[in-house]
Amino acid sequence: MSDEYIIEEAFEIAWNVLDRAGELGDRECAVAFLSNKIIGMVNRGEKRRLLLTNQAIDAYRQQKPKLLLVS
């Protein structure tokens, strides 16, 4: 499997999970963030699609600002 194929699959899965959960904010920022995260991990040698996907999702969720509810 080529790196491009692994990156595309991991990105697509991460995108679909976040989209279905209603967690995608600005789509252009989400594309850049997820792509950079996944490509960075692949460049460091990671090839396991599920790990790439889960770490990208976790990182995206952590970087999103949390809403503060005030009554």
C-alpha positions, 0 to 999 in steps of 0.5 A: 500500500502506498503512503498516498493511499494510507493518507487518503483512507485515514483522512476519509475515515477521520473526516466521516467520523467527525462529520457524522458526530457534528464536530467539524467546524470550519471545513477548510481548517479541518481539512488542513488540520487533519491532513497535516496531522496524518501526513506528519505521522506517516512521514515519521513512519506510522503506517497503521491506518486505524492509529492514524485515524484515531490520533487525528480525530483525538488531536482535532477534538483536543484543539477545538476550543471548548464552549463555556456555558454561562447562566 
